[in-house]
Amino acid sequence: MKKPVHILVIIILLLLTIFLYNKQLASIPLLLISFYLFTVVGSKISLFKKNK
């Protein structure tokens, strides 16, 4: 994906975290952020291994 899309997804998830923090539901968007970053890193590593 392109860089602006990554930034937009992270910003939306961080805003959800801030909004849901007061309702004690901040763990949901934080789990989504960690899953998203895990998949981004996984795709970058697989591309790196294919280029070697």
A tleap script that builds the chain and sets N, CA, C and O, in Angstrom:
source leaprc.protein.ff14SB
mol = sequence {
  NMET LYS LYS PRO VAL HIE ILE LEU VAL ILE
  ILE ILE LEU LEU LEU LEU THR ILE PHE LEU
  TYR ASN LYS GLN LEU ALA SER ILE PRO LEU
  LEU LEU ILE SER PHE TYR LEU PHE THR VAL
  VAL GLY SER LYS ILE SER LEU PHE LYS LYS
  ASN CLYS
}
set mol.1.N position { 0.836 -1.191 0.000 }
set mol.1.CA position { 0.000 0.000 0.000 }
set mol.1.C position { 0.870 1.239 0.000 }
set mol.1.O position { 2.062 1.186 0.303 }
set mol.2.N position { 0.265 2.328 -0.338 }
set mol.2.CA position { 0.986 3.592 -0.367 }
set mol.2.C position { 1.095 4.180 1.032 }
set mol.2.O position { 0.327 3.857 1.937 }
set mol.3.N position { 2.078 5.050 1.167 }
set mol.3.CA position { 2.354 5.653 2.469 }
set mol.3.C position { 1.173 6.459 3.034 }
set mol.3.O position { 0.899 6.346 4.229 }
set mol.4.N position { 0.457 7.272 2.226 }
set mol.4.CA position { -0.690 8.011 2.802 }
set mol.4.C position { -1.778 7.101 3.356 }
set mol.4.O position { -2.442 7.451 4.332 }
set mol.5.N position { -1.965 5.940 2.746 }
set mol.5.CA position { -2.977 5.009 3.242 }
set mol.5.C position { -2.554 4.471 4.603 }
set mol.5.O position { -3.380 4.359 5.509 }
set mol.6.N position { -1.274 4.138 4.756 }
set mol.6.CA position { -0.774 3.659 6.046 }
set mol.6.C position { -0.964 4.721 7.127 }
set mol.6.O position { -1.416 4.423 8.233 }
set mol.7.N position { -0.619 5.940 6.798 }
set mol.7.CA position { -0.739 7.030 7.770 }
set mol.7.C position { -2.206 7.252 8.145 }
set mol.7.O position { -2.522 7.471 9.315 }
set mol.8.N position { -3.093 7.195 7.164 }
set mol.8.CA position { -4.516 7.391 7.425 }
set mol.8.C position { -5.075 6.299 8.327 }
set mol.8.O position { -5.846 6.589 9.241 }
set mol.9.N position { -4.700 5.062 8.085 }
set mol.9.CA position { -5.186 3.950 8.918 }
set mol.9.C position { -4.685 4.103 10.351 }
set mol.9.O position { -5.451 3.919 11.298 }
set mol.10.N position { -3.420 4.435 10.516 }
set mol.10.CA position { -2.858 4.612 11.861 }
set mol.10.C position { -3.541 5.768 12.586 }
set mol.10.O position { -3.844 5.656 13.774 }
set mol.11.N position { -3.784 6.867 11.893 }
set mol.11.CA position { -4.442 8.017 12.525 }
set mol.11.C position { -5.862 7.660 12.960 }
set mol.11.O position { -6.283 8.019 14.060 }
set mol.12.N position { -6.597 6.961 12.106 }
set mol.12.CA position { -7.965 6.566 12.456 }
set mol.12.C position { -7.966 5.650 13.675 }
set mol.12.O position { -8.785 5.819 14.579 }
set mol.13.N position { -7.062 4.690 13.703 }
set mol.13.CA position { -7.013 3.773 14.846 }
set mol.13.C position { -6.571 4.481 16.121 }
set mol.13.O position { -7.058 4.158 17.204 }
set mol.14.N position { -5.666 5.431 16.012 }
set mol.14.CA position { -5.263 6.195 17.198 }
set mol.14.C position { -6.405 7.076 17.710 }
set mol.14.O position { -6.589 7.214 18.920 }
set mol.15.N position { -7.167 7.666 16.799 }
set mol.15.CA position { -8.320 8.454 17.230 }
set mol.15.C position { -9.368 7.571 17.902 }
set mol.15.O position { -9.985 7.980 18.885 }
set mol.16.N position { -9.571 6.373 17.380 }
set mol.16.CA position { -10.476 5.435 18.042 }
set mol.16.C position { -9.981 5.074 19.437 }
set mol.16.O position { -10.770 4.931 20.370 }
set mol.17.N position { -8.675 4.929 19.566 }
set mol.17.CA position { -8.100 4.618 20.877 }
set mol.17.C position { -8.385 5.740 21.867 }
set mol.17.O position { -8.791 5.489 23.001 }
set mol.18.N position { -8.169 6.975 21.432 }
set mol.18.CA position { -8.405 8.126 22.313 }
set mol.18.C position { -9.886 8.225 22.673 }
set mol.18.O position { -10.236 8.475 23.826 }
set mol.19.N position { -10.753 8.026 21.680 }
set mol.19.CA position { -12.194 8.130 21.924 }
set mol.19.C position { -12.683 7.026 22.863 }
set mol.19.O position { -13.489 7.288 23.756 }
set mol.20.N position { -12.210 5.804 22.671 }
set mol.20.CA position { -12.681 4.679 23.472 }
set mol.20.C position { -11.951 4.525 24.809 }
set mol.20.O position { -12.339 3.700 25.637 }
set mol.21.N position { -10.906 5.311 25.019 }
set mol.21.CA position { -10.155 5.216 26.266 }
set mol.21.C position { -11.030 5.558 27.468 }
set mol.21.O position { -10.947 4.898 28.504 }
set mol.22.N position { -11.860 6.576 27.336 }
set mol.22.CA position { -12.727 6.985 28.442 }
set mol.22.C position { -13.797 5.952 28.753 }
set mol.22.O position { -14.319 5.914 29.867 }
set mol.23.N position { -14.125 5.122 27.786 }
set mol.23.CA position { -15.133 4.080 27.995 }
set mol.23.C position { -14.489 2.743 28.365 }
set mol.23.O position { -15.162 1.713 28.406 }
set mol.24.N position { -13.206 2.765 28.628 }
set mol.24.CA position { -12.411 1.591 29.006 }
set mol.24.C position { -12.444 0.504 27.935 }
set mol.24.O position { -12.462 -0.686 28.250 }
set mol.25.N position { -12.452 0.916 26.678 }
set mol.25.CA position { -12.424 -0.015 25.557 }
set mol.25.C position { -11.226 0.246 24.635 }
set mol.25.O position { -11.265 -0.099 23.454 }
set mol.26.N position { -10.181 0.845 25.167 }
set mol.26.CA position { -9.037 1.228 24.342 }
set mol.26.C position { -8.247 0.023 23.851 }
set mol.26.O position { -7.460 0.150 22.913 }
set mol.27.N position { -8.435 -1.126 24.454 }
set mol.27.CA position { -7.662 -2.292 24.031 }
set mol.27.C position { -8.076 -2.784 22.643 }
set mol.27.O position { -7.277 -3.411 21.948 }
set mol.28.N position { -9.301 -2.511 22.238 }
set mol.28.CA position { -9.774 -2.989 20.931 }
set mol.28.C position { -8.998 -2.327 19.786 }
set mol.28.O position { -8.429 -3.043 18.962 }
set mol.29.N position { -8.952 -0.986 19.699 }
set mol.29.CA position { -8.170 -0.392 18.609 }
set mol.29.C position { -6.671 -0.645 18.753 }
set mol.29.O position { -5.961 -0.698 17.749 }
set mol.30.N position { -6.176 -0.804 19.987 }
set mol.30.CA position { -4.755 -1.109 20.151 }
set mol.30.C position { -4.427 -2.486 19.594 }
set mol.30.O position { -3.361 -2.676 19.010 }
set mol.31.N position { -5.320 -3.442 19.765 }
set mol.31.CA position { -5.130 -4.751 19.147 }
set mol.31.C position { -5.178 -4.655 17.631 }
set mol.31.O position { -4.413 -5.328 16.940 }
set mol.32.N position { -6.072 -3.825 17.111 }
set mol.32.CA position { -6.141 -3.631 15.665 }
set mol.32.C position { -4.876 -2.971 15.122 }
set mol.32.O position { -4.396 -3.322 14.044 }
set mol.33.N position { -4.340 -2.010 15.878 }
set mol.33.CA position { -3.084 -1.366 15.468 }
set mol.33.C position { -1.955 -2.388 15.434 }
set mol.33.O position { -1.177 -2.413 14.480 }
set mol.34.N position { -1.854 -3.219 16.445 }
set mol.34.CA position { -0.777 -4.205 16.487 }
set mol.34.C position { -0.924 -5.226 15.362 }
set mol.34.O position { 0.072 -5.626 14.760 }
set mol.35.N position { -2.162 -5.654 15.070 }
set mol.35.CA position { -2.388 -6.583 13.966 }
set mol.35.C position { -2.032 -5.942 12.630 }
set mol.35.O position { -1.413 -6.580 11.779 }
set mol.36.N position { -2.419 -4.684 12.444 }
set mol.36.CA position { -2.116 -3.968 11.202 }
set mol.36.C position { -0.611 -3.825 11.009 }
set mol.36.O position { -0.091 -4.096 9.927 }
set mol.37.N position { 0.083 -3.401 12.051 }
set mol.37.CA position { 1.537 -3.243 11.943 }
set mol.37.C position { 2.233 -4.583 11.730 }
set mol.37.O position { 3.229 -4.656 11.011 }
set mol.38.N position { 1.717 -5.641 12.349 }
set mol.38.CA position { 2.281 -6.971 12.158 }
set mol.38.C position { 2.157 -7.404 10.695 }
set mol.38.O position { 3.102 -7.958 10.134 }
set mol.39.N position { 1.004 -7.158 10.078 }
set mol.39.CA position { 0.829 -7.544 8.680 }
set mol.39.C position { 1.680 -6.691 7.742 }
set mol.39.O position { 2.192 -7.193 6.742 }
set mol.40.N position { 1.832 -5.404 8.058 }
set mol.40.CA position { 2.677 -4.532 7.225 }
set mol.40.C position { 4.122 -4.993 7.281 }
set mol.40.O position { 4.789 -5.084 6.250 }
set mol.41.N position { 4.603 -5.283 8.471 }
set mol.41.CA position { 5.985 -5.744 8.619 }
set mol.41.C position { 6.165 -7.106 7.952 }
set mol.41.O position { 7.190 -7.357 7.318 }
set mol.42.N position { 5.180 -7.977 8.091 }
set mol.42.CA position { 5.258 -9.285 7.441 }
set mol.42.C position { 5.345 -9.177 5.939 }
set mol.42.O position { 6.107 -9.910 5.308 }
set mol.43.N position { 4.573 -8.268 5.349 }
set mol.43.CA position { 4.637 -8.098 3.894 }
set mol.43.C position { 5.968 -7.495 3.465 }
set mol.43.O position { 6.496 -7.862 2.415 }
set mol.44.N position { 6.516 -6.583 4.249 }
set mol.44.CA position { 7.820 -5.989 3.920 }
set mol.44.C position { 8.929 -7.030 4.012 }
set mol.44.O position { 9.836 -7.045 3.181 }
set mol.45.N position { 8.860 -7.907 5.025 }
set mol.45.CA position { 9.884 -8.941 5.167 }
set mol.45.C position { 9.803 -9.933 4.027 }
set mol.45.O position { 10.834 -10.374 3.520 }
set mol.46.N position { 8.581 -10.300 3.606 }
set mol.46.CA position { 8.462 -11.248 2.507 }
set mol.46.C position { 8.972 -10.649 1.204 }
set mol.46.O position { 9.577 -11.351 0.393 }
set mol.47.N position { 8.731 -9.345 0.995 }
set mol.47.CA position { 9.274 -8.689 -0.197 }
set mol.47.C position { 10.800 -8.629 -0.138 }
set mol.47.O position { 11.472 -8.790 -1.157 }
set mol.48.N position { 11.339 -8.399 1.047 }
set mol.48.CA position { 12.784 -8.346 1.214 }
set mol.48.C position { 13.422 -9.702 0.925 }
set mol.48.O position { 14.480 -9.776 0.301 }
set mol.49.N position { 12.768 -10.785 1.387 }
set mol.49.CA position { 13.303 -12.121 1.151 }
set mol.49.C position { 13.207 -12.520 -0.321 }
set mol.49.O position { 14.074 -13.238 -0.819 }
set mol.50.N position { 12.169 -12.068 -1.023 }
set mol.50.CA position { 12.024 -12.392 -2.446 }
set mol.50.C position { 13.076 -11.691 -3.294 }
set mol.50.O position { 13.506 -12.220 -4.319 }
set mol.51.N position { 13.492 -10.494 -2.866 }
set mol.51.CA position { 14.478 -9.725 -3.633 }
set mol.51.C position { 15.906 -10.193 -3.411 }
set mol.51.O position { 16.799 -9.805 -4.165 }
set mol.52.N position { 16.144 -11.008 -2.408 }
set mol.52.CA position { 17.504 -11.485 -2.120 }
set mol.52.C position { 17.953 -12.518 -3.073 }
set mol.52.O position { 19.073 -13.016 -2.962 }
savepdb mol mol.pdb
quit
